[in-house]
Amino acid sequence: MGPGTWPVTLRRRYRGGELGLRPLHPRRDLQEWSALRAANRRWTGPWDSTNPYPEPALGFKAAVKEQNAEARAGRLLPWAMTWNGALAGQVHIFTIVRGAQQGGTIGYWIGERFAGHGLTPMAVAMAADHAFGVERLHRLEINVRPDNANSLRVVEKLGWRDEGVRREFLHIDGAWRDHRSFALLRHEVDGTLVQRVQNLERSGSVDTVDTVDSPQRLGRIDPV
């Protein structure tokens, strides 16, 4: 697949509720998204991406419209994560490159009150399965700060391959930060990643893992 597949909504019954990935709406989601970000400013702040060259912030409506345009062009998959219909966080597959590369990068964050229930690993698995299946991407990567212990547990337990440290790879929380880069190829997944999460949960390996890891946005989004 390629440009033109957006919008995409994914849903799954999970732990007695419904976990969803869906596009943000520029008007209907403004108030709830703004409240979620404000309530989690201290929780997500150490992991939020920043711009070393400050520029005017995009308002929420303009940012969502820009992200949807990038998604329709096949360069971005910008999902809101929902739990039983409530906004819980975001999962993005960004810097999607087609042609000879067919790859992308996953970033995500979850609100603190939704953490501790294993929602993030399953949401990442749902996003990656869509990317490998419907979008036919060949390679995905997740870049994690070495001090983000919970996020490291997610990628390690889901079987993503550690490809080493990238020095000062991303500008996070106001400074250039080293990141460990993890990758997965489509043919390395036996079955689906959702099945991998389910198998790990049966063994008790990812019972309460949840995390925040450098949400990637198209510039800074302010709730206006």
Secondary structure, DSSP 4 states (H G I P E B T S, - for coil): --TT-----EEEEETTEEEEEEEPPTTTTHHHHHHHHHHTHHHHGGG-B--SS--PPEEHHHHHHHHHHHHHTTS-EEEEEEETTEEEEEEEEEEEE-TTT-EEEEEEEE-GGGTTSSHHHHHHHHHHHHHHHTS--SEEEEEE-TT-HHHHHHHHHTTPEEEEEEEEEEEETTEEEEEEEEEEEGGG-SS-HHHHHHHHHHTTTTSS----B----SS-EE--
